[in-house]
Amino acid sequence: MNEERLLVLKMVSEGKLTPEEAESLLRTLDETVLRQADIPNAGLSSVRQTAHDAAQTSIRAMKQRMRELQSEIRNLHSESHRTRKRAQKQRAQKQRARKSRREHRQRKTDVHAAGESKREDCQCSPEKKDNEAGVQ
């Protein structure tokens, strides 16, 4: 039984089982040992049945843990997908803003180079910027 206990503890340290699941498995192992101690003259079939019961309990606990882990993986995958989409959207917004600033600088350069630097005609005047931005 010590080997089984060590195996359960090893699975906890590897993160394959939670401490609660390990506690349940260890309790089952302890109950198995107590049942065997209560009936020392029991036949081999009784020992096999006890071992089988303990194994079934372990299997059920492991399957439950596997379902929980699969659910966590799906949740993490969904969150990762949402994060990637959010990052792509932010990158696109930044690219549009840079392009807009570049175009504004180019218009400003073109207007001033053409000699149309009158304040009211200048595309870069505060009034024009406010109008472009939608400020009233």
Beta strands, then each sheet from edge to edge (+ up, - down):
end
